Amino acid sequence: MATKQYQYNGLIPPITPYDLQKKNYCIKSIVLYFLSRLGAMFKWNGLPSTIPKRELELFLMTNGHVCFAKAEDDKLYVFTGGFGGEPNAYYMPTRYLVANPYVKTKNEFNVSNIDENADAVVMPNDSMYQGLLPLLEKYATLMTENELSMWIRTITSRAEFLILAENQKGKDAVEQFIKNMFDGKLSSILNKVSLQDGIKTQPYANASGNAITQLIEMQQYLKASLYNELGINANYNMKRESINSGEAVLNDDALRPLIDDMLECRKKWCEKVNAMFGTEISVEFDSVWEENQKEIDQALEDDKQGTPQEETKEVTEDVEKTE
């Protein structure tokens, strides 16, 4: 007796073609996937059970800042909101306005750095309280436009020639010929029909091959630039033969400023949170960012001790040659 087979379609959502013409959807998808990757940037220790790491990082990266404060249940939470109140001597806000439908808490917190009555701490994602959305949206928009151009070029590259017909009868004959060709059937157009109905062909002049190569290089450049902004070394050298090790690490110094600033902001305001609420929260790099930090620290230590560096040697990259 045959075993009955089941399809568990509930495990996988319906799969549909990716519509590159829906730009807003494409941009949102790219941003969300990058936010998923960036969730592994920092390792948090000592967070209370009321503050999940995912939500903390998501709020910081998308909102630019979060507010650590206690609710009416005397538990510590992080809230997103807006700034208000009278500015201090350096024109920084002294109040943080919150509206949370779930947690019972007051709507306004004192976040002044110099007021002894402050009852909350605002932690910024970066020194400018901006978050990563503007950066991600910028590159996601450029990548979406470039992908759409690649898609259009891919479609138009199928047309090696145009078939012209002067009337409906000729058009029908041409369409039947194309249909048979797609169906894998050999077919022909009667010469009499071709002569009478003015069926002609002409080459479809386009430079799709070269254009697609340039678009692929542009996509590689955009992705590498974004990864570099986020502290990951992704080489976008366009040389098609080889690059030496000096060129391979040329942009190492440019990788650190933003993510170092993000880490410093988190560490600095962790100290303030710990001092106000008696917690022991700490943060450090995680995943590939941690490995990069170790490599940099080791290089600095070797430099201090005068350890000789390896001579620059030729490094050949397998790059597809395109004419």
Secondary structure, 3 states (H helix, E strand, C coil): CCCCCCCCHHHCCCCCCCCCCCHHHHHHHHHHHHHHHHCCCEEEECCCCCCCHHHHHHHHHHHCEEEEEECCCCCEEEECEEEECCCCCCCCCCEEEECCCCCCCCCEEECCCCCCCCCEEEEECCCCCCCCHHHHHHHHHHHHHHHHHHHHHHHHCCCCEEEECCCHHHHHHHHHHHHHHHCCCCCCCCHHHHHHCCCEEEECCCCHHHHHHHHHHHHHHHHHHHHHHCCCCCCCCCCCCCEEHHHHCCCHHHCHHHHHHHHHHHHHHHHHHHHHHCCCCEEEECHHHHHHHHHHHHHHHHHHCCCCCCCCCEECCCCCCCC
